Amino acid sequence: MAVTKPLRIAIATSGRFHVLDLARELDALGHEVRFYSYVPKARALQFGLPARCHVSLLPLMWPFVGWDRLLPKTAPEMREKLLGFALNRAVIARLDSCDVFIGMSGLILEAARFAKSKFGARVYVERGSRHIVSQARILEQTGGQTPSRVAIERELASYKLADKIAVASGQVVDSFLEEDPSLAPKLFKNPYGVYLEQFPQRKAIPSGPPTVLFVGGWTYRKGADVLSAALEQLPEARLIHVGGGGDVSFPISERFVHYDSVPQWRLGEFYAQAHVFAIASREEGLALVQLQALASGLPLVCTDRTGGADLSLTPGLASRIRVVSSGDANLLAKAISSTLADKLSPLAESDRQILSWRGYGLRYARELDSQEPMCRDAV
């Protein structure tokens, strides 16, 4: 696809997130992209971002980044405020004229406001989870760690400022419509992508006992307690967990195997060992590990709060996905058991391509192309 209207696009964030992949794909399609973050240049290039796109904020941010990384529990509210202030000031200091400004919701607020007023830029905010009020309510009801008052205020302000709010799944769209129906015209749904090169389809189904894989933090938000309870009902199955610990105790059992977080390029080794991927999250937008699992050839069992339902983009993908209500260990156990009994053929390559980051970038480029022309000379 050749873009009909090449745009100057600024993408601002703190870490990599999915927007580094967005920057790479929009650049490949012919847009002029600048990626503003404190991700080191060498690391950004490892993920395929062209050097011409990278704008480092680290020289302006290192004291705050150090505080965030080394003392994350010290004065958390003050740290959150100062980190946000410094990040936005750094983006503003480095920002070139742009037609479109894309920033992480809540985190990038003042810089987005500056881009709109200074350059007449159309502002897209990237929201990875449900509407902040819905997210806070779910976490409060289920005993998880809730967003801070500062985070909620900044999120709501970014929704109001945005021309478009980019989300990755239908359940996130629903949460916005429930909390504020007036935001409906701003919503743009676009499921994320996956590095197909890092997650080749497995050549054969592994031998050995039925193995369930979960990749992610072992936390209440991720439904680790529900997943553990579901596996207790399946004594013939074992669980492999890859990721950090959290606020849920990991079971002490030979059937439950834990591995600390590994680089993304190593995750394929674990997908190749499993028979099904399961994720029991209570709240998130679209968990990227689900795409990795599907691309690797694994069937997926997920809850209605993971965004997994939105990956049923073709009949072939839909046949490999089971969705259950969040918080229900019995339903989760039944879905895992049924999936383990399925006889699935390999995933078609055309289905894998739909899951790619290129597919994600093409959908984003089409949305940008559908909007009214920007005023390049606005001040």
Number of C-alpha atoms within 10 A of each C-alpha: 9 11 15 12 14 18 22 20 23 27 28 31 25 22 14 18 11 17 19 25 23 25 26 24 23 23 22 17 16 17 20 18 25 24 30 27 24 24 20 15 17 11 11 22 16 9 13 13 22 18 13 11 21 23 21 18 25 19 9 17 18 13 12 19 19 11 14 16 9 10 12 13 11 11 9 13 14 11 18 17 14 13 20 21 17 18 29 22 18 21 28 18 12 12 20 13 18 25 23 23 27 27 26 24 26 22 25 26 24 20 22 31 18 17 26 22 13 14 20 21 28 24 22 26 29 25 21 20 24 25 25 24 17 17 20 18 14 18 17 13 9 13 11 18 13 17 15 12 10 13 19 18 13 19 23 15 15 27 24 13 17 25 18 20 27 24 25 25 27 21 24 27 22 15 18 23 15 14 13 12 11 10 18 15 10 16 20 18 18 18 26 25 24 26 19 18 10 15 23 17 23 18 10 10 14 14 10 9 12 19 20 24 23 25 24 18 20 23 18 22 22 24 23 25 21 22 23 19 17 22 22 16 15 14 10 12 18 19 23 19 22 20 15 15 17 14 14 16 13 17 14 8 9 8 17 17 15 17 13 12 16 11 6 12 11 12 18 18 11 16 28 21 20 25 24 24 27 25 28 30 26 23 27 19 24 26 25 18 19 27 25 27 28 25 32 22 30 28 26 29 26 25 25 21 28 26 25 28 22 18 21 15 13 11 9 17 21 16 13 21 22 21 20 20 15 21 19 16 22 16 16 28 23 15 21 25 20 12 20 17 11 11 7 15 9 15 19 13 11 10 17 22 16 18 24 19 21 23 19 21 23 18 15 20 24 13 13 18 15 11 9 8 12 17 13 15 12 13 12
